[in-house]
Amino acid sequence: MEDMLELILSTLFMPFESKYENFLHRINRMPHKALKIIFKVLLILIPFALIFGLCCLCSYLFRGYWI
């Protein structure tokens, strides 16, 4: 089961890997350390927020109520 989940996740996120690396490289070239930290935190939190929102939407559509 874990192998199948890993395969599904790697298939979904593989096309975005190069863009993620490019964006991370761009962040590291910024002169201000505070902006680097803010953008790195956003780079991590935004995908989690999108996944959580998608889970809530699917829960609402299939079960009729939010999580």
N, C-alpha and C positions, 0 to 999 in steps of 0.2 A: 504494500500500500504506500509506503514512504517513497519507494522508487518511482511509482507512477505519479505521485504528487510532485516529486522533484522534476520529472520529465515534463509535466504539464507547465509548471512554473518556469522552467528554463526555456520552453518553447514560446511561452507568452512574453518573457522579458528579454530574450536574446536580441530582437531587432533594436531595442532601446539601449543596449549596452554601450555602443560606440558614442551615442549622443550623450549619455550620462557621463562617460569619461571626458568627452570634450567640454561639457559644462563644468565638471569638476576642475579640469585644467584651467578654464577661464576664471573660475572663482579663486584658485590659488595664485593667479597673477595679479589680483586686485591689491592696491596699495594699502588699504585700510583693513586692519585686523578685525574690527568690529563688524564690518560688512561681510568679511569672509565667514565669520561665525554665524551671522544671521542667515546668509544664503545656504550654508551647509545644513543648518537646522531645518530650513524650509525645504531643502532638497530631500530630507528624510521624512518630514512630517506631511508634505503634500500627497505623496503616494498613499500613505496610511489613511489619510483623511478621505481620499477618493475611494479606496477599497472599503472603508467603513461605510461611506455613503452608499456605495453600490450594494453592500450587504443589507443595509437598512431598507433600501428601495426594493430589493428582491423579497425581503421578509414582508414588507408591506403589500407587495403585489400578490404573493403566494399565500400568505397566512392572514392578511387583513389587518395587521397591527405592527407598529414599530417595535424594534428590539427593546 
